[in-house]
Amino acid sequence: MDDLAFQLAGRFSNGLAADLESAFKEIEAEEASRPFHADKLQRGSWVGAVEAPKGKVHVRIQITNDDQMQIGFEHGAMLPVADLGIEEGFLSGEAATRIRLPETANQPAKLTLQLLWFDGSHLMGPVRTESTTELPHFGLPLSIPLPHQH
């Protein structure tokens, strides 16, 4: 009788393990980063401001027809956003930049973007900026709301 119980338990656990493995693979596939391909409504200029506790900086994003993205702050040069992808529905990417805020002291920083489209006319989401210099080191979470410029 024990042997039969172990055989049934073995078959049940093998089936359960296979089901769990399949479910994990589906979740991983959904969460995996996909390349960014801009549709017609996403292309163009997005202009707004980054607000931090001690200041505000104007920001603009340009999404081109060839699925490239650039970001610029105040009247500075437009810089490329690298590693563009879609992760869990967010447009993600990174840029090397300087943001002129009292919190950052204009230090060079890596900017990590995770943005979502709302109503087809707004691009917004969390942005993390982290200094790339020795000391003093900082990490600053920000939020960017950007309406589409037609």
N, C-alpha and C positions, 0 to 999 in steps of 0.2 A: 504494500500500500504506500509506503514511504517513497518507493521508486516512482510510482505513478504520480504522486504529488510533486516530486522534484522535476519530472518530465513536463508536467503541466506548467509549473512555475517557470521552468527554463524557456518554454515556448512563449509564455506570456511576456516574460521580461525581454526576450529577444525582439518580439514585436513592438513592445513599448520603447525599447532602445532605438529601434529603427525609426519609429514615429517621431521620437524626440530629435534624433539626428536630422531627419527631414525637415522638421519645423525650424531647427536652428539654422539650417542652410537657407531656408526661405527668408528668415529674418536677416541673416547676413547679406543676402542678395539685395534685399530692399534697402538696407542701410549702407551698402557699398557706394562709394563715390562714383558718379557717372560724369562723363565729359559734359561741359556746358555748351549747349547749342541755343543761341538766342533766337527767339521768334520775332516777327515783325514788330510787335508791341513792346518788346523789351529793348530794342535797339534805339540808340539816340542818346540824348543828354538827360541826366538826372541831377538836379541842383537843390541843395539844402544847407543845413548847418549842423555841425557837431556841437553838442552842448555838454560842457563839463562843469563841475561845481564852481570853478573860478573863472570860467570864460566860455567863449563861443567862437567857432571858426567855421567859415563858409567852406563847403566841400562840393565838388562836382565829380560826377562819374560819367564816362562816355563808354557806351557799348557799341561796337562796330559790327558791320555786316559779316566780318570774318570771325565772329565769336570771340573777339578780344575785348578786354576791358582796361580802362585807364582811370586813375583817380588823381585829383589835384586839390590842394588846399589853398584858400585865399587866392592870391594871384600868382601862385607858384606854378611850376611846370607840371604837366600831366605825366604821371608815372605809370608804368605797366603793372597790372595786377597779375601775378603768377599763380600757377596751380589752380586755375579755375575749375570748378566742378560743382555738381549738385550732390549734397549730402543730406539725407533725411528731409528733402524738400528745400533746403537752404542753398543759395548761391554762395559758395565759399571761395576764398582766395587770399593771397598774401601780397603785400607791397612793402618795399623799403622806403621810408619817408621821414619827414620831420613835421610835427604838428606844433604850431606856435601857440601853446597854452601855458599859463603859469605853472601847471602841474608837470609839464614835460620839459620846461626850460629849453625848448627848441633842440633837444637832443635827437640824434638819429634813432629811429625806432622801426620795429617790424609791426606792421598793421595786419591783423587777421580779421577778415570780414565774414559774416554769416548773415546774409540778407534774404528777405522774402518779398514777393510782389503782393500788393494788396490792391484790389479793384482794378488791376491792370494799369493804374496810374500812379502808384506809390511804391517805392522801393525802400524798405526799412529793416532795421535789425541791429543786433549787437555787434560791436567792433571792439577788439582788444588791441591796445597798443603796448608794446613792451620795448624798453630801451635796449639798444644793442651796444652800448658803451660799457666801460668798466663800472665805475661808481660815480655818482649815486645811481643805482639801478631802480627802475620803476616799472610797474605794470598798471595800466589804467583802462578800466572798462568804460566804453562810451556807447551811445546810441546814435544812429544816423537815420533821420527821416528825410527821404528825397522824393519830391514830386517830379513827374516826368515833364520835361520841357518840350513843347511841340513846335 
